[in-house]
């Protein structure tokens, strides 16, 4: 019985020793092995490991991508001395847990505080070089790339990698917004007035061109009409001349008939003519017949 008890005690002690010396590393974690407060090993591969009981202890750090958000937008000043409110976030992760522990004592809050300070300093410098338009839209992507590269380079000394820096929202303060809106309104009015002026000038030019073309068309039409009329008169004169040449008596008769028709067109006309004159020559002859 005494031997069995000793064996059981030995097994129990062995189990306690094994349990206190074994530890596991998850695929989402790093493990730092400390021996009497000094880092002796870094476990980056998941699996089962063993340590020296009572001498070594383990600390775990997340290897996943972390997000740093600000509760309130920060205020920055542009090159135009205008205030803008910038809401941003940072994606980061631990790549060297030993450096991370030495730099910030392995405390996530302290790490985020230092990352935030680095990014804010860079953001203040970059926004201070640019005007509102560039910050809001013109060079926004460029600013984010510069901030990410600069912050990543500095944070590597802490065992941290900066994966992304994003300007989620860039807003103007109320005072700046009103000033910008007023300036935009003035610029739009100026552009509208200029366009109206250009439109009026173009309309006047079109009207002048139309009037000029109208005068040219009327002049050409009048000239063509006179030409046609002249050709008609010449043709008529030619016909009259040919008719007169063939039968002078008939031509004289025809001309007298035209004269009668034009003279007696109106009933109210009064003519005093000697009845023996040549004007009534054909009337007298018709009466004799």
Backbone as CSV, one residue per row, in Angstrom:
resi,resn,N_x,N_y,N_z,CA_x,CA_y,CA_z,C_x,C_y,C_z
1,UNK,0.819,-1.211,0.000,0.000,0.000,0.000,0.847,1.253,0.000
2,UNK,1.949,1.152,0.772,2.836,2.306,0.821,3.443,2.565,-0.558
3,UNK,3.790,1.495,-1.271,4.367,1.665,-2.619,3.335,2.261,-3.590
4,UNK,2.099,1.793,-3.466,1.043,2.318,-4.359,0.824,3.795,-4.096
5,UNK,0.833,4.184,-2.851,0.662,5.601,-2.521,1.789,6.451,-3.059
6,UNK,2.992,5.923,-2.951,4.151,6.682,-3.478,4.040,6.853,-4.989
7,UNK,3.570,5.752,-5.660,3.419,5.827,-7.126,2.370,6.867,-7.505
8,UNK,1.269,6.868,-6.779,0.208,7.832,-7.087,0.681,9.262,-6.871
9,UNK,1.440,9.441,-5.783,1.980,10.785,-5.525,2.941,11.193,-6.627
10,UNK,3.763,10.227,-7.065,4.709,10.524,-8.142,4.014,10.890,-9.439
11,UNK,2.937,10.119,-9.752,2.170,10.404,-10.983,1.515,11.779,-10.909
12,UNK,0.987,12.074,-9.736,0.339,13.386,-9.570,1.340,14.525,-9.756
13,UNK,2.502,14.352,-9.129,3.548,15.376,-9.263,3.968,15.518,-10.720
14,UNK,4.092,14.371,-11.413,4.478,14.404,-12.833,3.444,15.122,-13.668
15,UNK,2.155,14.852,-13.390,1.091,15.532,-14.134,1.114,17.033,-13.887
16,UNK,1.351,17.411,-12.641,1.427,18.838,-12.329,2.581,19.479,-13.065
17,UNK,3.719,18.784,-13.091,4.896,19.332,-13.782,4.642,19.465,-15.275
18,UNK,4.025,18.418,-15.846,3.741,18.469,-17.294,2.741,19.577,-17.605
19,UNK,1.712,19.676,-16.769,0.679,20.694,-17.011,1.258,22.094,-16.896
20,UNK,2.106,22.325,-15.957,2.679,23.659,-15.770,3.771,23.972,-16.770
21,UNK,4.305,22.980,-17.434,5.384,23.227,-18.400,4.889,23.249,-19.840
22,UNK,3.700,22.731,-20.100,3.171,22.708,-21.474,2.307,23.945,-21.736
23,UNK,2.393,24.435,-22.968,1.536,25.549,-23.395,1.333,25.462,-24.902
24,UNK,0.278,26.074,-25.368,-0.045,26.060,-26.802,-0.030,27.481,-27.361
25,UNK,0.252,27.552,-28.642,0.239,28.842,-29.365,-0.816,28.746,-30.458
26,UNK,-1.784,29.638,-30.405,-2.851,29.684,-31.404,-2.340,30.319,-32.698
27,UNK,-2.988,29.976,-33.807,-2.574,30.542,-35.105,-2.799,32.042,-35.186
28,UNK,-3.570,32.607,-34.289,-3.838,34.052,-34.281,-2.937,34.804,-33.319
29,UNK,-1.940,34.098,-32.723,-1.147,34.724,-31.666,0.348,34.506,-31.864
30,UNK,1.111,35.432,-31.255,2.524,35.230,-30.995,2.673,34.871,-29.522
31,UNK,3.752,34.181,-29.190,4.043,33.874,-27.780,5.480,34.284,-27.460
32,UNK,5.632,35.076,-26.400,6.960,35.458,-25.916,7.279,34.628,-24.675
33,UNK,8.446,34.006,-24.696,8.886,33.189,-23.563,9.894,33.998,-22.744
34,UNK,9.574,34.221,-21.472,10.432,34.980,-20.559,11.059,34.018,-19.540
35,UNK,12.324,34.217,-19.288,13.015,33.482,-18.231,13.609,34.488,-17.259
36,UNK,13.004,34.521,-16.102,13.420,35.476,-15.073,13.351,36.912,-15.598
37,UNK,12.273,37.228,-16.380,12.046,38.575,-16.890,12.763,38.902,-18.181
38,UNK,13.527,37.963,-18.722,14.271,38.200,-19.960,13.683,37.357,-21.080
39,UNK,13.537,37.997,-22.287,12.998,37.273,-23.433,14.030,36.268,-23.915
40,UNK,13.614,35.004,-23.962,14.537,33.960,-24.424,14.062,33.290,-25.708
41,UNK,12.772,33.471,-26.031,12.269,32.811,-27.228,11.000,33.508,-27.707
42,UNK,10.774,33.455,-29.046,9.561,33.981,-29.668,8.927,32.858,-30.483
43,UNK,7.696,32.521,-30.163,6.994,31.463,-30.866,5.978,32.087,-31.834
44,UNK,6.237,31.905,-33.134,5.359,32.470,-34.163,4.528,31.406,-34.873
45,UNK,4.929,30.145,-34.697,4.225,29.033,-35.342,3.278,28.377,-34.349
46,UNK,2.006,28.162,-34.733,1.072,27.528,-33.797,1.474,26.082,-33.481
47,UNK,1.159,25.663,-32.250,1.472,24.292,-31.849,1.597,24.156,-30.341
48,UNK,2.079,22.983,-29.906,2.271,22.685,-28.491,3.747,22.841,-28.143
49,UNK,4.015,23.577,-27.056,5.387,23.834,-26.632,5.505,23.551,-25.131
50,UNK,6.792,23.503,-24.689,7.066,23.255,-23.274,8.010,24.324,-22.742
51,UNK,7.866,24.601,-21.463,8.693,25.594,-20.788,9.178,25.026,-19.456
52,UNK,10.097,25.752,-18.854,10.608,25.352,-17.550,9.680,25.893,-16.469
53,UNK,9.042,25.017,-15.704,8.106,25.484,-14.670,8.799,26.364,-13.634
54,UNK,8.073,27.348,-13.191,8.516,28.242,-12.131,9.651,29.169,-12.555
55,UNK,10.213,28.941,-13.718,11.336,29.757,-14.187,10.942,30.596,-15.403
56,UNK,10.197,29.970,-16.295,9.785,30.650,-17.515,8.295,30.941,-17.469
57,UNK,7.912,32.061,-18.060,6.491,32.405,-18.201,6.221,32.907,-19.619
58,UNK,4.945,32.885,-19.997,4.551,33.163,-21.388,3.619,34.377,-21.428
59,UNK,3.823,35.208,-22.493,2.886,36.311,-22.767,2.471,36.218,-24.235
60,UNK,1.186,36.397,-24.476,0.640,36.250,-25.817,0.280,37.626,-26.396
61,UNK,0.494,37.744,-27.735,0.149,38.981,-28.445,-0.572,38.634,-29.739
62,UNK,-1.569,39.409,-30.049,-2.410,39.176,-31.227,-1.625,39.484,-32.506
63,UNK,-1.656,38.549,-33.447,-0.962,38.774,-34.724,-1.919,39.227,-35.832
64,UNK,-3.212,39.355,-35.512,-4.195,39.777,-36.508,-4.102,41.290,-36.771
65,UNK,-4.755,41.724,-37.866,-4.779,43.150,-38.211,-5.719,43.874,-37.255
66,UNK,-5.231,44.954,-36.673,-5.997,45.742,-35.714,-6.372,47.082,-36.330
67,UNK,-7.442,47.663,-35.812,-7.929,48.945,-36.328,-7.874,49.992,-35.228
68,UNK,-7.285,51.129,-35.572,-7.229,52.260,-34.645,-8.182,53.338,-35.142
69,UNK,-9.219,53.621,-34.387,-10.205,54.644,-34.722,-10.140,55.773,-33.704
70,UNK,-10.478,56.985,-34.157,-10.577,58.126,-33.261,-12.041,58.397,-32.949
71,UNK,-12.302,58.730,-31.710,-13.684,59.005,-31.311,-14.209,60.292,-31.937
72,UNK,-13.352,61.303,-32.048,-13.745,62.587,-32.604,-12.788,62.999,-33.720
73,UNK,-13.283,63.682,-34.765,-12.385,64.170,-35.818,-11.381,65.178,-35.257
74,UNK,-10.185,65.177,-35.815,-9.153,66.125,-35.408,-9.189,67.352,-36.301
75,UNK,-8.780,68.479,-35.737,-8.790,69.751,-36.463,-7.378,70.037,-36.987
76,UNK,-7.302,70.373,-38.288,-6.029,70.714,-38.906,-6.178,72.012,-39.692
77,UNK,-5.036,72.637,-40.012,-5.036,73.923,-40.715,-4.385,73.748,-42.079
78,UNK,-5.057,74.232,-43.128,-4.526,74.143,-44.490,-3.560,75.292,-44.759
79,UNK,-2.984,75.270,-45.966,-2.055,76.334,-46.353,-2.758,77.684,-46.462
80,UNK,-4.106,77.657,-46.597,-4.882,78.898,-46.674,-5.299,79.393,-45.283
81,UNK,-4.766,78.731,-44.245,-5.122,79.070,-42.850,-6.607,78.811,-42.579
82,UNK,-7.138,77.751,-43.219,-8.520,77.353,-42.993,-8.540,76.055,-42.177
83,UNK,-9.478,75.969,-41.256,-9.603,74.781,-40.424,-10.423,73.706,-41.126
84,UNK,-9.947,72.458,-41.031,-10.692,71.312,-41.547,-10.741,70.243,-40.460
85,UNK,-11.828,69.487,-40.476,-11.998,68.388,-39.526,-11.782,67.079,-40.270
86,UNK,-10.822,66.278,-39.788,-10.441,65.053,-40.476,-10.749,63.850,-39.585
87,UNK,-11.533,62.932,-40.135,-11.854,61.681,-39.448,-11.119,60.563,-40.189
88,UNK,-10.251,59.843,-39.499,-9.416,58.841,-40.158,-9.341,57.570,-39.322
89,UNK,-8.759,56.535,-39.908,-8.494,55.301,-39.162,-7.222,54.659,-39.703
90,UNK,-6.636,53.760,-38.901,-5.362,53.136,-39.232,-5.497,51.626,-39.061
91,UNK,-4.959,50.890,-40.026,-4.878,49.433,-39.935,-3.424,49.057,-39.634
92,UNK,-3.214,48.306,-38.549,-1.854,47.946,-38.153,-1.817,46.551,-37.538
93,UNK,-0.604,45.998,-37.439,-0.439,44.692,-36.803,0.984,44.546,-36.271
94,UNK,1.150,43.597,-35.359,2.461,43.307,-34.763,3.196,42.332,-35.672
95,UNK,4.438,42.657,-36.034,5.241,41.746,-36.858,6.481,41.262,-36.113
96,UNK,6.885,41.969,-35.073,8.031,41.558,-34.256,7.643,41.728,-32.791
97,UNK,7.147,40.661,-32.158,6.669,40.790,-30.782,7.755,41.167,-29.774
98,UNK,8.987,40.785,-30.034,10.066,41.144,-29.115,10.290,42.652,-29.116
99,UNK,10.390,43.250,-30.306,10.531,44.712,-30.399,9.302,45.408,-29.823
100,UNK,8.147,44.846,-30.110,6.896,45.412,-29.604,6.900,45.468,-28.086
101,UNK,7.369,44.404,-27.451,7.410,44.376,-25.992,8.424,45.376,-25.449
102,UNK,9.582,45.445,-26.064,10.630,46.355,-25.592,10.205,47.815,-25.776
103,UNK,9.535,48.114,-26.877,9.205,49.513,-27.200,8.036,50.032,-26.375
104,UNK,6.980,49.246,-26.254,5.762,49.736,-25.585,5.348,48.834,-24.435
105,UNK,6.269,47.981,-23.964,5.986,47.062,-22.867,4.826,46.122,-23.192
106,UNK,4.595,45.953,-24.510,3.538,45.053,-24.928,2.133,45.560,-24.683
107,UNK,1.998,46.844,-24.439,0.683,47.417,-24.134,0.074,48.025,-25.402
108,UNK,-1.097,47.535,-25.785,-1.764,47.989,-27.006,-2.152,49.461,-26.929
109,UNK,-2.590,49.925,-25.775,-2.988,51.322,-25.611,-1.814,52.251,-25.870
110,UNK,-0.657,51.894,-25.311,0.525,52.725,-25.521,0.972,52.691,-26.978
111,UNK,0.872,51.512,-27.619,1.237,51.395,-29.033,0.334,52.276,-29.893
112,UNK,-0.974,52.229,-29.630,-1.902,53.043,-30.411,-1.679,54.524,-30.175
113,UNK,-1.289,54.889,-28.961,-1.007,56.289,-28.672,0.179,56.792,-29.502
114,UNK,1.216,55.983,-29.626,2.397,56.384,-30.401,2.099,56.391,-31.903
115,UNK,1.335,55.399,-32.350,0.945,55.381,-33.772,0.097,56.610,-34.097
116,UNK,-0.847,56.916,-33.238,-1.716,58.072,-33.440,-0.905,59.357,-33.511
117,UNK,0.088,59.486,-32.641,0.918,60.687,-32.644,1.708,60.810,-33.943
118,UNK,2.258,59.700,-34.413,3.020,59.721,-35.670,2.138,60.141,-36.838
119,UNK,0.961,59.532,-36.940,0.071,59.825,-38.071,-0.444,61.262,-37.989
120,UNK,-0.791,61.721,-36.806,-1.290,63.093,-36.659,-0.227,64.120,-37.014
121,UNK,1.013,63.861,-36.611,2.106,64.783,-36.980,2.286,64.832,-38.491
122,UNK,2.268,63.655,-39.127,2.406,63.623,-40.587,1.219,64.270,-41.279
123,UNK,0.027,64.037,-40.740,-1.175,64.618,-41.336,-1.162,66.136,-41.216
124,UNK,-0.734,66.641,-40.080,-0.655,68.091,-39.880,0.343,68.719,-40.868
125,UNK,1.467,68.038,-41.084,2.465,68.560,-42.019,1.959,68.540,-43.455
126,UNK,1.305,67.445,-43.873,0.845,67.328,-45.258,-0.323,68.267,-45.543
127,UNK,-1.262,68.383,-44.624,-2.392,69.290,-44.836,-1.933,70.731,-44.836
128,UNK,-0.926,71.048,-44.014,-0.410,72.409,-43.975,0.241,72.855,-45.279
129,UNK,0.585,71.898,-46.153,1.204,72.238,-47.446,0.164,72.455,-48.544
130,UNK,-1.100,72.098,-48.278,-2.100,72.065,-49.341,-3.313,72.937,-49.006
131,UNK,-4.051,73.282,-50.082,-5.275,74.061,-49.877,-6.455,73.120,-49.648
132,UNK,-7.612,73.697,-49.430,-8.797,72.907,-49.076,-9.168,71.934,-50.198
133,UNK,-9.128,72.396,-51.428,-9.510,71.537,-52.554,-8.626,70.305,-52.628
134,UNK,-7.313,70.494,-52.471,-6.397,69.356,-52.536,-6.637,68.382,-51.390
135,UNK,-6.922,68.901,-50.219,-7.147,68.032,-49.057,-8.443,67.240,-49.213
136,UNK,-9.491,67.905,-49.689,-10.797,67.252,-49.776,-10.842,66.228,-50.905
137,UNK,-10.298,66.574,-52.063,-10.428,65.657,-53.194,-9.190,65.587,-54.079
138,UNK,-8.559,66.715,-54.331,-7.492,66.756,-55.332,-6.337,65.813,-55.066
139,UNK,-5.765,65.836,-53.846,-4.593,65.019,-53.532,-4.836,64.143,-52.303
140,UNK,-6.056,63.758,-52.115,-6.402,62.955,-50.929,-5.683,61.615,-50.935
141,UNK,-5.680,60.928,-52.081,-5.016,59.629,-52.170,-3.511,59.764,-51.958
142,UNK,-2.931,60.846,-52.491,-1.500,61.073,-52.312,-1.164,61.266,-50.837
143,UNK,-1.977,62.030,-50.142,-1.749,62.261,-48.712,-1.794,60.947,-47.952
144,UNK,-2.769,60.092,-48.236,-2.891,58.818,-47.524,-1.686,57.916,-47.773
145,UNK,-1.187,57.896,-49.016,-0.021,57.069,-49.325,1.225,57.574,-48.602
146,UNK,1.404,58.885,-48.580,2.558,59.455,-47.883,2.503,59.140,-46.389
147,UNK,1.326,59.289,-45.794,1.172,59.011,-44.365,1.443,57.542,-44.056
148,UNK,0.930,56.651,-44.882,1.131,55.226,-44.639,2.602,54.854,-44.714
149,UNK,3.292,55.334,-45.761,4.705,55.002,-45.922,5.547,55.562,-44.778
150,UNK,5.283,56.802,-44.390,6.057,57.418,-43.315,5.793,56.741,-41.976
151,UNK,4.515,56.493,-41.664,4.173,55.860,-40.389,4.695,54.428,-40.335
152,UNK,4.642,53.711,-41.447,5.132,52.335,-41.465,6.640,52.288,-41.225
153,UNK,7.362,53.226,-41.840,8.814,53.265,-41.657,9.184,53.521,-40.201
154,UNK,8.490,54.432,-39.541,8.793,54.741,-38.152,8.324,53.642,-37.196
155,UNK,7.177,53.048,-37.502,6.620,52.051,-36.583,7.364,50.718,-36.650
156,UNK,8.143,50.484,-37.711,8.914,49.244,-37.789,9.886,49.124,-36.617
157,UNK,10.332,50.266,-36.109,11.240,50.248,-34.959,10.547,49.731,-33.702
158,UNK,9.216,49.735,-33.694,8.456,49.200,-32.561,7.960,47.788,-32.829
159,UNK,8.365,47.193,-33.965,7.884,45.861,-34.308,6.469,45.873,-34.846
160,UNK,6.035,47.019,-35.397,4.664,47.194,-35.891,4.700,47.525,-37.381
161,UNK,3.740,46.995,-38.112,3.567,47.318,-39.530,2.277,48.108,-39.703
162,UNK,2.362,49.258,-40.413,1.173,50.051,-40.744,0.709,49.619,-42.127
163,UNK,-0.460,49.037,-42.181,-0.981,48.523,-43.447,-1.743,49.562,-44.244
164,UNK,-2.439,50.453,-43.560,-3.271,51.423,-44.277,-3.575,52.606,-43.375
165,UNK,-3.611,53.789,-43.989,-4.058,55.010,-43.319,-5.133,55.612,-44.206
166,UNK,-6.325,55.771,-43.685,-7.442,56.245,-44.486,-8.039,57.514,-43.895
167,UNK,-8.239,58.505,-44.798,-8.985,59.703,-44.419,-10.455,59.417,-44.736
168,UNK,-11.166,59.007,-43.721,-12.546,58.570,-43.934,-13.451,59.728,-44.326
169,UNK,-13.224,60.872,-43.697,-14.071,62.030,-43.989,-13.288,63.300,-43.702
170,UNK,-13.411,64.260,-44.603,-12.785,65.575,-44.427,-13.889,66.616,-44.525
171,UNK,-14.167,67.288,-43.414,-15.239,68.278,-43.365,-14.666,69.656,-43.061
172,UNK,-15.385,70.653,-43.523,-15.031,72.029,-43.203,-15.764,72.445,-41.935
173,UNK,-15.144,73.319,-41.175,-15.848,73.878,-40.025,-16.977,74.779,-40.520
174,UNK,-17.890,75.107,-39.639,-19.056,75.893,-40.021,-18.656,77.235,-40.612
175,UNK,-17.674,77.891,-39.986,-17.241,79.200,-40.482,-16.617,79.083,-41.866
176,UNK,-15.761,78.074,-42.044,-15.103,77.893,-43.342,-16.125,77.494,-44.398
177,UNK,-17.091,76.645,-44.021,-18.108,76.214,-44.985,-18.890,77.400,-45.521
178,UNK,-19.310,78.291,-44.615,-20.054,79.469,-45.056,-19.204,80.335,-45.973
179,UNK,-17.929,80.498,-45.618,-17.035,81.306,-46.458,-16.860,80.678,-47.834
180,UNK,-16.691,79.350,-47.849,-16.517,78.649,-49.135,-17.785,78.742,-49.978
181,UNK,-18.938,78.560,-49.336,-20.198,78.644,-50.079,-20.412,80.045,-50.665
182,UNK,-20.078,81.066,-49.882,-20.216,82.430,-50.384,-19.284,82.676,-51.563
183,UNK,-18.058,82.185,-51.445,-17.114,82.362,-52.549,-17.574,81.594,-53.784
184,UNK,-18.065,80.368,-53.567,-18.570,79.586,-54.705,-19.757,80.282,-55.354
185,UNK,-20.636,80.848,-54.524,-21.797,81.555,-55.070,-21.358,82.761,-55.890
186,UNK,-20.376,83.509,-55.370,-19.869,84.670,-56.101,-19.216,84.245,-57.414
187,UNK,-18.453,83.133,-57.370,-17.808,82.649,-58.590,-18.849,82.196,-59.608
188,UNK,-19.893,81.498,-59.133,-20.941,81.041,-60.059,-21.677,82.215,-60.684
189,UNK,-21.937,83.253,-59.868,-22.606,84.437,-60.396,-21.720,85.114,-61.434
190,UNK,-20.422,85.197,-61.131,-19.499,85.811,-62.088,-19.484,85.038,-63.401
191,UNK,-19.435,83.701,-63.290,-19.442,82.870,-64.504,-20.757,83.036,-65.259
192,UNK,-21.877,83.099,-64.511,-23.181,83.267,-65.156,-23.262,84.605,-65.880
193,UNK,-22.784,85.671,-65.229,-22.799,86.993,-65.873,-21.928,87.003,-67.119
194,UNK,-20.778,86.352,-67.025,-19.889,86.293,-68.185,-20.537,85.524,-69.332
195,UNK,-21.207,84.421,-68.987,-21.879,83.637,-70.027,-23.037,84.410,-70.651
196,UNK,-23.782,85.131,-69.791,-24.864,85.956,-70.338,-24.314,87.037,-71.262
197,UNK,-23.200,87.651,-70.855,-22.583,88.685,-71.692,-22.118,88.094,-73.019
198,UNK,-21.490,86.927,-72.940,-21.036,86.282,-74.176,-22.229,85.892,-75.046
199,UNK,-23.313,85.424,-74.403,-24.507,85.066,-75.162,-25.132,86.271,-75.854
200,UNK,-25.181,87.415,-75.121,-25.739,88.627,-75.717,-24.889,89.089,-76.893
201,UNK,-23.558,89.033,-76.736,-22.663,89.435,-77.829,-22.832,88.509,-79.028
202,UNK,-22.946,87.188,-78.749,-23.129,86.239,-79.844,-24.467,86.461,-80.540
203,UNK,-25.524,86.748,-79.748,-26.834,87.004,-80.336,-26.812,88.254,-81.212
204,UNK,-26.142,89.286,-80.723,-26.040,90.520,-81.504,-25.288,90.281,-82.805
205,UNK,-24.232,89.490,-82.714,-23.457,89.175,-83.920,-24.301,88.379,-84.913
206,UNK,-25.081,87.419,-84.377,-25.940,86.605,-85.257,-26.996,87.473,-85.922
207,UNK,-27.595,88.396,-85.128,-28.599,89.291,-85.714,-27.986,90.180,-86.784
208,UNK,-26.782,90.695,-86.520,-26.109,91.544,-87.509,-25.819,90.759,-88.785
209,UNK,-25.337,89.504,-88.606,-25.065,88.668,-89.776,-26.354,88.367,-90.542
210,UNK,-27.432,88.099,-89.795,-28.710,87.810,-90.442,-29.216,89.029,-91.222
211,UNK,-29.124,90.228,-90.609,-29.544,91.449,-91.311,-28.702,91.678,-92.561
212,UNK,-27.407,91.431,-92.432,-26.518,91.611,-93.578,-26.882,90.638,-94.698
213,UNK,-27.109,89.382,-94.326,-27.488,88.396,-95.322,-28.833,88.736,-95.955
214,UNK,-29.748,89.252,-95.108,-31.060,89.658,-95.632,-30.911,90.748,-96.678
215,UNK,-30.089,91.766,-96.370,-29.882,92.856,-97.334,-29.242,92.336,-98.608
216,UNK,-28.274,91.417,-98.431,-27.606,90.867,-99.618,-28.600,90.074,-100.465
217,UNK,-29.433,89.258,-99.793,-30.415,88.449,-100.532,-31.425,89.336,-101.248
218,UNK,-31.914,90.388,-100.544,-32.874,91.307,-101.175,-32.244,92.018,-102.369
219,UNK,-30.989,92.465,-102.183,-30.308,93.170,-103.282,-30.118,92.243,-104.482
220,UNK,-29.705,90.995,-104.197,-29.506,90.053,-105.289,-30.830,89.722,-105.969
221,UNK,-31.898,89.578,-105.137,-33.208,89.288,-105.725,-33.698,90.453,-106.582
222,UNK,-33.495,91.700,-106.079,-33.917,92.874,-106.844,-33.129,92.955,-108.153
223,UNK,-31.841,92.684,-108.049,-31.013,92.733,-109.261,-31.463,91.675,-110.257
224,UNK,-31.768,90.465,-109.736,-32.217,89.403,-110.623,-33.566,89.757,-111.238
225,UNK,-34.458,90.369,-110.393,-35.776,90.766,-110.906,-35.644,91.824,-111.999
226,UNK,-34.763,92.798,-111.746,-34.560,93.840,-112.755,-33.969,93.263,-114.030
227,UNK,-33.092,92.297,-113.833,-32.493,91.665,-115.011,-33.555,90.934,-115.821
228,UNK,-34.393,90.163,-115.084,-35.460,89.426,-115.782,-36.446,90.385,-116.437
229,UNK,-36.785,91.461,-115.691,-37.713,92.454,-116.244,-37.126,93.109,-117.487
230,UNK,-35.843,93.428,-117.394,-35.203,94.042,-118.562,-35.188,93.102,-119.749
231,UNK,-34.910,91.816,-119.452,-34.918,90.847,-120.542,-36.326,90.705,-121.122
232,UNK,-37.338,90.745,-120.205,-38.723,90.666,-120.682,-39.094,91.869,-121.533
233,UNK,-38.710,93.066,-121.061,-39.014,94.273,-121.842,-38.323,94.225,-123.195
234,UNK,-37.078,93.746,-123.176,-36.351,93.667,-124.453,-37.026,92.682,-125.398
235,UNK,-37.471,91.534,-124.802,-38.147,90.539,-125.624,-39.462,91.081,-126.174
236,UNK,-40.194,91.827,-125.283,-41.466,92.409,-125.718,-41.229,93.433,-126.823
237,UNK,-40.212,94.244,-126.638,-39.899,95.253,-127.670,-39.529,94.585,-128.983
238,UNK,-38.811,93.461,-128.847,-38.418,92.730,-130.044,-39.644,92.172,-130.758
239,UNK,-40.585,91.638,-129.943,-41.816,91.088,-130.525,-42.640,92.195,-131.178
240,UNK,-42.746,93.337,-130.441,-43.475,94.467,-131.007,-42.835,94.920,-132.313
241,UNK,-41.527,94.974,-132.308,-40.837,95.444,-133.520,-41.070,94.495,-134.679
242,UNK,-41.015,93.188,-134.375,-41.252,92.214,-135.436,-42.686,92.316,-135.960
243,UNK,-43.639,92.484,-135.004,-45.044,92.610,-135.408,-45.253,93.876,-136.243
244,UNK,-44.641,94.981,-135.814,-44.780,96.230,-136.553,-44.181,96.103,-137.950
245,UNK,-43.088,95.357,-138.004,-42.455,95.196,-139.310,-43.292,94.368,-140.263
246,UNK,-44.003,93.376,-139.731,-44.835,92.515,-140.580,-46.124,93.194,-140.991
247,UNK,-46.777,93.960,-140.055,-48.072,94.585,-140.364,-48.202,95.865,-139.565
248,UNK,-47.721,96.966,-140.084,-47.749,98.235,-139.345,-49.166,98.654,-138.998
249,UNK,-50.122,98.383,-139.878,-51.485,98.811,-139.626,-52.091,98.070,-138.445
250,UNK,-51.853,96.733,-138.364,-52.371,95.939,-137.253,-51.717,96.365,-135.945
251,UNK,-50.444,96.681,-136.011,-49.721,97.099,-134.799,-50.292,98.419,-134.282
252,UNK,-50.596,99.364,-135.246,-51.171,100.646,-134.842,-52.553,100.426,-134.238
253,UNK,-53.300,99.494,-134.822,-54.621,99.186,-134.285,-54.513,98.609,-132.871
254,UNK,-53.582,97.698,-132.680,-53.401,97.079,-131.366,-53.009,98.109,-130.308
255,UNK,-52.142,99.028,-130.701,-51.705,100.052,-129.752,-52.869,100.980,-129.412
256,UNK,-53.731,101.259,-130.387,-54.890,102.104,-130.129,-55.855,101.421,-129.175
257,UNK,-56.045,100.116,-129.344,-56.913,99.366,-128.434,-56.384,99.400,-126.998
258,UNK,-55.090,99.293,-126.848,-54.484,99.374,-125.515,-54.697,100.758,-124.928
259,UNK,-54.579,101.754,-125.750,-54.774,103.125,-125.271,-56.215,103.341,-124.867
260,UNK,-57.184,102.832,-125.643,-58.596,102.948,-125.263,-58.876,102.275,-123.917
261,UNK,-58.313,101.067,-123.772,-58.565,100.304,-122.536,-58.005,101.040,-121.323
262,UNK,-56.823,101.601,-121.445,-56.218,102.320,-120.314,-56.914,103.648,-120.041
263,UNK,-57.433,104.302,-121.113,-58.051,105.623,-120.948,-59.434,105.521,-120.347
264,UNK,-60.200,104.494,-120.739,-61.576,104.369,-120.289,-61.744,103.353,-119.148
265,UNK,-60.673,103.153,-118.409,-60.698,102.170,-117.332,-61.635,102.596,-116.216
266,UNK,-61.646,103.903,-115.885,-62.485,104.405,-114.806,-63.647,105.201,-115.392
267,UNK,-64.861,104.922,-114.841,-66.046,105.616,-115.330,-66.090,107.071,-114.901
268,UNK,-65.361,107.405,-113.889,-65.400,108.789,-113.383,-64.428,109.702,-114.123
269,UNK,-63.603,109.113,-114.994,-62.655,109.959,-115.723,-63.408,110.794,-116.787
270,UNK,-62.954,112.029,-116.999,-63.534,112.931,-118.005,-62.421,113.360,-118.944
271,UNK,-62.619,113.139,-120.240,-61.607,113.513,-121.234,-62.261,114.442,-122.269
272,UNK,-61.595,115.500,-122.596,-62.074,116.457,-123.617,-61.105,116.363,-124.781
273,UNK,-61.539,115.691,-125.859,-60.663,115.469,-127.014,-61.467,115.783,-128.277
274,UNK,-60.793,116.355,-129.208,-61.420,116.652,-130.501,-61.728,115.330,-131.191
275,UNK,-62.981,115.185,-131.663,-63.387,113.911,-132.233,-62.724,113.642,-133.581
276,UNK,-62.131,114.675,-134.140,-61.437,114.467,-135.407,-59.972,114.113,-135.213
277,UNK,-59.548,113.987,-133.961,-58.136,113.686,-133.711,-57.855,112.238,-134.068
278,UNK,-56.547,111.910,-134.172,-56.139,110.533,-134.528,-56.480,109.522,-133.450
279,UNK,-56.769,110.004,-132.204,-57.049,109.093,-131.105,-58.308,108.278,-131.384
280,UNK,-59.303,108.906,-132.104,-60.552,108.221,-132.405,-60.588,107.663,-133.816
281,UNK,-59.421,107.495,-134.390,-59.337,107.059,-135.782,-60.059,105.728,-135.983
282,UNK,-59.739,104.754,-135.159,-60.338,103.432,-135.328,-61.766,103.351,-134.884
283,UNK,-62.193,104.274,-134.000,-63.592,104.330,-133.613,-64.446,104.868,-134.768
284,UNK,-63.886,105.865,-135.433,-64.630,106.407,-136.556,-64.739,105.395,-137.669
285,UNK,-63.672,104.702,-137.887,-63.718,103.681,-138.956,-64.683,102.543,-138.633
286,UNK,-64.765,102.197,-137.345,-65.668,101.113,-136.963,-67.120,101.552,-137.123
287,UNK,-67.390,102.860,-136.926,-68.755,103.358,-137.075,-69.174,103.348,-138.542
288,UNK,-68.252,103.608,-139.427,-68.579,103.589,-140.842,-68.948,102.215,-141.289
289,UNK,-68.308,101.271,-140.758,-68.654,99.897,-141.132,-70.034,99.537,-140.616
